[in-house]
Amino acid sequence: MLFLCAMTLPTMARAVGEIRPKLVVGIAVDQMRWDYLYRFYDEYVDGGFRRMLRDGYSFENCQINYIPSVTAIGHTSLYTGSVPSIHGIAGNNFLKNGKMVYCCRDTTVQTVGSNTKAGQMSPLNLQVTTIGDELKTATSWKSKVVGISFKDRAAILPAGHSADAAYWFDKDAKCFISSTYYMEKLPQWVNAYNEKINKKLPIDDIQYQPYGNQIVMEMAKAAIKGERLGQRDETDMICVSFSCPDITGHQYGTHHELTHKQYIGLDKQLAEFFTYLDRTVGQGQWLAFLSADHGAANSIKQNLEHKIPAGNFSNGKTRDALNAMLASKFSTSEKLIPELFDYKVELDREAIARARLKTCDVKQAIKEYLEKDTMVMYVVDMEHAAEAPVPAAIREKIINGYNRERSGDIQIVLKPQFLSGWRNMGYGTSHGLWNPYDCHIPFVLLGWGVEHGAYHHEVHITDIAPTVCSLIHIQMPSGCIGQGVYEE
């Protein structure tokens, strides 16, 4: 268990009998590397990121302790204190009953708020509870919990199973929508807010400009007003995720001017949001935590220009090459590898049986082939990951990220600065690996009872949920493996 001495911990200065704030505010910034807190610090305004670092408590070495480090998993782990092997969200897309599925796809529900299929989403595949689920349980379901994001998965998975609502942006209809999992029709305040959105603005401009984050922040404010969050007799929770930094980063990379503009704009938006919380909920009456679902690598092109080894790993080409090798080696026409995703090789066991081959022989052939690739550092059979001769820190991330029912069979670990992604040969980037650039994320507490301070030893993304639960005196989520970082 992780115990931190009282001199280094966020001390909770509460009124007698006050056990919870009026509102818990979870803030996730998609693809926010930890160093973005400081790279643009001189340009930040006083009330945004600077306020968090000046008045809040920052865990300066928060690490993601699983792979792959991708959006759906990151948002889930932030709010569950768990890892894919337990919470079941094994990727943005993953195997389920032998087929690839999208993490939130649920065809049993329908879109609410538009005529598209973008609302056929729910937390169906999430196997554990979230902070919000536990808060509602602790208050006999009197608390309200709402999730809001540009992306559906970043609104749905943080909010959890029992959420009152989750809202995400329908890029085709250009409005916020939900699903019948939560409601039969949108509340009037959502309809009113959608009317204010400039529907003539091209979607690319929304995604790659600060305006994309602005409409999410304004939607969060509208939810607080419309649902009276933090203004009732019970503690409420709002989970807000800003997705546009990730969309911009993938296209343009970590050092592009548009990425710079995203964070300068987001900083001002957070300052405005915090001021709104002070005015509406009350200064010192809300508790916020800020983190990220993952970071991002510097682009391959940028690294090569500065003499740093780097390269592009193609999932598709590698899958095809492996299938060709296996067909030749075992004299079979069967396609033995249907998918290679998130650096994991999936085997078709039925095809292997039809070819009258042994799975262990196929795995060994794949391992030997991949280990000859100059970009590959390790190849790990997931069924024997615990005994794999790889560094302990990487081995733990592999094991934590492996869901027996939903992950592939063989994990590929690339050398540092080598990555896959459809834009990586330019200045765009991606993520998903074990390295610090993908896994070192911010974790900052601000507000209700939190005193200023910083802690520089390692904590994990899975420690965030139990820390928040400890501070507001509720049970940690059902699949939580993290430790609350709290004073003794």
Buried (B, 14 or more C-beta within 10 A) or exposed (E): EBEBEEEBBBBBEBEEEEEBBBBBBBBBBBBBBBBBBEBBEEEBBEBBBBBBBEBBBBBBBBBBBBBBBBBBBBBBBBBBBBBBBBBBBBBBBBBBEEEEBBBBBBEEBEBBBBEEEBBBBBBBBBBBBBBBBBBBBBBEBEBBBBBBBBBBBBBBBBBBBBBBBBBBBBBEBBBBBBBBBBBEEBBEBBEEBBEEBEEEBEEEEBBBBBBBBBBBBBBBBBBBBBBEBBBBEBBBBBBBBBBBBBBBBBBBBBBBEBBBBBBBBBBBBBBBBBBBBBEBBBEBBBBBBBBBBBBBBBBBBBBBEEEEEBBBBBBEEBBBBBBEBBBEBBEBEBBBBBBBBBBBBBBBEEBBEEBEBEBEEBBEBBBEBBEEBEBBBBBBBBBEBEEBEBEEEBBBBBBBBBBEEBBBBBBBBBBBBBBBBBBBEBBBBBBBBBBBBBBBBBBBBBBBBBEEBBBEEBBBBBBBBBBBBBBBEBBBBBBBBBBBBBBE
